[in-house]
Amino acid sequence: MSRKLTVLLSVMLVSALLLGACSTAAPAEEAAPAVEEAAPAAEEAAPAAEEEVLSGQLQLAGSTTVQPLAEVLAEAFMDANADVVIEIQGGGSSVGVTSAGEDTVDIGNASRNVKDSEMETFPNLVVHTIAFDGIAIVTNPEIEIPTLSEEQVRGIFSGAITNFSEVGGPDAKIVVVSREEGSGTRAAFEELVMEYKDESGEKVMDPIAETALLQQSNGQVSTIVSTTPNTIGYLSFGYLSDAVKGVAIDGVAPTVENVKNGTYGIFRPLNMLTNGEAEGLAKAFLNFILSEAGQAIVGEDYITVN
């Protein structure tokens, strides 16, 4: 009995020694982390190509209608491009066409279409329409006229109608105020209002009365009409203010909204002109004007090209 017990104890002792040996065996190689520390997903992207830094000077001249809009657009463009200087002068649309055609300015401004004769003289002119602008018939604030037809307007500015009482207004002699020859606003007014088709279907243009008080800019027209009794004139929408009274045409008020919805028909393009395709800084400025940001500025007082 004791012999069997001794053998059993010996077996148990050997088994315990073997088990201990197994438990003290070198641990398995430490498992590699489940995910190696990720290398950067991609090499740090090379910085985007640097934006071209614009610098230099632009000279613009021409239409006094385009001038205030061009000045606001230039201010925004210069704010974004500190090394750019843009200088803008008036002179009228004819000056804008000639200056661009003769390359004496970078961009010419015109508040009308370029005439065929001008394109013959300057065949390299490229027209960039940046906006549309309405032309409003305006009177001194003391004059009350509910509405006028285009035919009545034509009669007033040609001198055929001489008293406001003839068109539903007070008994007062009409004083006509107009722009000078060469003005884009005048040219557009003549084309849109003073020109008509006679009974035979031929185009006829009534001349503006020789007694009209001629002014060199929209601003001057506004000043004269606002301060001189019994006056009537025409203005770019961009110059409308409480100082003058806009007259409805066939019952339709002169507003941007009414031009857009097609009910007010006295409007024209505002153009910038270059001698050949625009390049360099001039191109960058024109691209800005036609961009969403530029057209947002245009839309504050004028009709966008979009």
C-alpha positions in Angstrom: 0.0 0.0 0.0 2.8 2.4 1.0 4.7 1.4 -2.2 1.7 2.3 -4.4 1.3 5.5 -2.6 5.0 6.3 -3.1 4.8 5.6 -6.9 1.6 7.8 -7.2 3.3 10.7 -5.4 6.3 10.3 -7.7 4.1 10.5 -10.8 2.3 13.6 -9.4 5.6 15.3 -8.7 6.9 14.7 -12.2 3.7 16.0 -13.7 3.9 19.1 -11.5 7.5 19.7 -12.6 6.5 19.4 -16.3 3.6 21.7 -15.9 5.8 24.3 -14.2 8.3 24.0 -17.0 5.6 24.7 -19.6 4.3 27.7 -17.7 7.8 29.3 -17.4 8.5 28.9 -21.1 9.4 32.1 -22.9 6.2 34.1 -23.7 5.1 34.1 -27.3 6.4 37.1 -29.3 4.4 40.2 -28.3 1.7 40.6 -30.9 2.2 43.4 -33.2 -0.3 46.1 -32.6 -3.5 45.5 -34.4 -2.9 48.6 -36.5 0.5 50.0 -37.0 0.7 53.6 -36.3 -0.7 54.9 -39.5 1.6 56.8 -41.7 0.1 60.1 -42.7 -2.8 59.3 -45.0 -1.0 61.1 -47.7 1.9 63.3 -47.8 1.0 66.7 -46.7 -0.5 68.2 -49.8 1.8 70.6 -51.6 0.4 74.1 -51.1 -1.9 75.3 -53.9 -0.3 77.3 -56.5 0.0 80.9 -55.2 -2.7 83.2 -56.6 -1.3 85.7 -59.0 -0.8 89.0 -57.2 -2.3 91.7 -59.4 -0.6 95.1 -59.6 -0.5 98.1 -61.9 -2.7 100.9 -63.1 -5.8 101.2 -65.3 -7.1 104.3 -67.0 -10.9 104.5 -67.8 -12.8 107.3 -69.5 -16.1 108.0 -71.2 -19.8 107.9 -70.2 -20.8 109.8 -67.1 -23.6 107.2 -66.7 -21.1 104.4 -66.5 -18.6 106.5 -64.4 -20.3 106.2 -60.9 -20.9 102.4 -61.4 -17.3 101.9 -62.6 -16.0 103.9 -59.6 -17.9 101.6 -57.1 -16.7 98.5 -58.9 -13.1 99.8 -59.0 -13.2 100.5 -55.3 -14.2 96.9 -54.6 -11.6 95.6 -56.9 -8.8 97.8 -55.4 -9.9 96.7 -51.9 -9.2 93.1 -52.9 -5.9 94.0 -54.8 -3.9 96.5 -52.8 -1.3 97.0 -55.6 -3.9 98.1 -58.2 -4.8 101.7 -59.0 -7.8 102.5 -61.2 -8.5 106.0 -62.4 -11.8 106.9 -64.0 -12.8 110.0 -65.9 -16.0 111.2 -67.6 -16.3 113.0 -70.9 -19.2 111.2 -72.5 -19.7 108.0 -74.5 -18.1 109.4 -77.6 -15.0 110.1 -75.6 -15.1 106.5 -74.3 -15.3 105.0 -77.8 -12.6 107.2 -79.2 -10.2 106.8 -76.3 -10.5 103.1 -76.3 -10.2 102.9 -80.1 -7.1 105.2 -80.1 -5.6 103.2 -77.1 -5.3 106.3 -75.0 -7.1 104.5 -72.1 -7.2 100.9 -71.1 -11.0 100.8 -71.1 -13.5 103.2 -72.6 -17.0 103.6 -71.2 -20.2 104.0 -73.3 -23.8 104.1 -72.2 -25.1 103.2 -75.6 -24.4 100.8 -78.5 -21.3 101.5 -80.6 -22.3 103.1 -83.9 -21.5 101.4 -87.2 -19.4 104.4 -88.2 -17.4 104.0 -85.0 -16.8 100.4 -85.7 -15.6 101.3 -89.2 -13.1 103.8 -87.7 -12.0 101.4 -84.9 -12.5 97.9 -86.2 -10.6 96.3 -83.3 -13.0 97.5 -80.6 -14.4 94.8 -78.4 -17.6 95.6 -76.5 -18.1 94.2 -73.0 -21.7 94.8 -71.7 -21.5 95.1 -67.9 -25.1 96.2 -67.1 -28.3 97.6 -68.4 -29.7 101.0 -67.4 -33.1 102.5 -67.7 -33.7 106.1 -68.7 -36.3 108.0 -66.7 -38.2 111.1 -67.7 -38.0 113.4 -64.7 -39.6 116.8 -63.7 -39.1 119.4 -61.1 -40.7 118.1 -57.9 -43.4 120.8 -58.0 -44.8 119.5 -61.3 -47.6 117.0 -61.1 -48.1 114.7 -64.1 -49.8 111.4 -63.6 -48.3 109.7 -66.7 -47.1 110.4 -70.2 -47.1 108.4 -73.4 -43.9 108.1 -75.5 -45.6 110.2 -78.1 -46.2 113.0 -75.6 -42.6 112.8 -74.4 -41.4 113.1 -78.0 -43.7 116.1 -78.4 -42.3 117.8 -75.3 -38.7 117.3 -76.1 -39.1 118.3 -79.8 -40.8 121.5 -78.8 -44.2 120.6 -80.3 -45.8 120.6 -76.8 -44.9 123.7 -74.9 -47.2 123.8 -71.9 -47.7 121.1 -69.2 -51.5 121.7 -69.4 -51.4 120.0 -72.8 -50.4 116.7 -71.1 -52.5 116.8 -68.0 -50.2 118.9 -65.9 -50.4 122.5 -64.6 -50.7 125.6 -66.7 -47.0 126.3 -67.0 -44.6 126.8 -69.8 -42.3 123.7 -70.2 -38.5 124.2 -69.8 -36.7 121.3 -71.6 -33.4 120.0 -70.2 -31.3 117.7 -72.3 -27.8 116.2 -72.5 -25.2 117.6 -75.0 -24.3 116.1 -78.4 -22.0 113.1 -77.9 -23.7 111.9 -74.7 -24.5 108.3 -74.6 -27.7 109.0 -72.5 -28.8 111.5 -75.2 -28.1 109.0 -78.0 -30.0 106.3 -76.3 -32.9 108.7 -75.5 -33.0 109.8 -79.2 -33.0 106.2 -80.4 -35.6 104.9 -77.9 -37.9 107.8 -77.7 -37.4 110.5 -80.4 -37.2 107.9 -83.2 -40.4 106.4 -84.5 -41.9 105.0 -87.7 -44.0 107.2 -89.8 -47.2 106.1 -91.7 -45.1 104.6 -94.5 -43.1 102.5 -92.0 -39.9 104.6 -92.4 -37.9 105.5 -89.4 -38.0 109.1 -88.5 -36.3 111.0 -85.6 -37.6 114.2 -84.2 -34.8 116.5 -83.2 -34.5 117.8 -79.6 -35.7 121.4 -79.4 -33.0 124.0 -80.0 -34.3 125.9 -76.9 -33.4 122.9 -74.6 -30.9 123.7 -71.8 -28.0 121.4 -72.6 -26.0 119.9 -69.7 -22.7 118.0 -69.7 -23.6 115.2 -67.3 -26.5 113.3 -65.6 -25.5 115.1 -62.4 -26.0 118.5 -64.0 -29.3 117.5 -65.4 -30.5 116.4 -62.0 -29.3 119.6 -60.4 -31.0 121.9 -63.0 -34.3 119.9 -63.0 -34.4 119.8 -59.2 -33.8 123.5 -58.7 -35.4 125.2 -61.8 -39.2 125.5 -61.9 -41.2 123.9 -64.7 -38.3 121.8 -66.0 -38.4 118.3 -67.5 -35.4 116.2 -68.5 -34.2 112.6 -68.7 -31.8 110.7 -66.4 -30.1 107.4 -66.0 -31.8 105.3 -63.3 -28.5 105.5 -61.4 -29.1 109.2 -60.8 -32.7 109.0 -59.6 -33.4 110.6 -56.2 -36.0 112.4 -54.2 -34.6 115.6 -55.7 -36.5 115.0 -58.9 -39.8 113.3 -59.8 -39.8 110.3 -62.1 -42.7 110.2 -64.6 -44.6 107.0 -65.4 -44.7 106.1 -69.1 -48.1 104.7 -70.1 -48.8 104.2 -66.5 -45.6 102.3 -65.8 -43.1 103.7 -63.2 -39.4 104.0 -64.1 -38.0 101.2 -61.9 -35.4 98.4 -62.3 -38.1 95.9 -61.5 -40.3 97.1 -64.3 -37.4 97.0 -66.8 -36.8 93.4 -65.7 -40.4 92.4 -66.1 -40.6 93.9 -69.5 -43.2 96.6 -68.8 -40.8 99.6 -69.0 -39.1 99.8 -72.3 -36.8 102.8 -72.1 -33.4 101.2 -71.3 -30.0 100.6 -72.9 -26.7 98.7 -72.3 -23.8 100.0 -70.3 -20.6 99.0 -72.1 -16.9 98.9 -71.5 -14.7 98.9 -74.6 -11.2 97.6 -75.2 -9.0 97.9 -78.2 -8.8 94.2 -79.0 -9.5 91.4 -76.5 -8.8 92.5 -72.9 -5.6 91.3 -71.4 -3.8 91.4 -68.1 -5.1 93.8 -65.5 -8.0 95.0 -67.8 -9.1 91.4 -68.3 -9.0 90.7 -64.5 -11.1 93.8 -63.8 -13.7 92.9 -66.4 -13.8 89.3 -65.1 -14.5 90.7 -61.7 -17.3 93.0 -62.9 -19.0 90.0 -64.6 -18.5 87.7 -61.7 -21.2 87.0 -59.1 -19.6 89.6 -56.7 -19.3 92.2 -59.4 -22.9 91.8 -60.6 -24.1 92.0 -57.0 -22.7 95.5 -57.0 -24.3 96.3 -60.4 -27.7 95.0 -59.1 -27.8 97.6 -56.3 -28.8 100.4 -58.8 -28.8 98.9 -62.3 -29.9 95.9 -64.2 -27.5 92.9 -64.2 -26.5 91.1 -67.4 -27.4 87.7 -65.9 
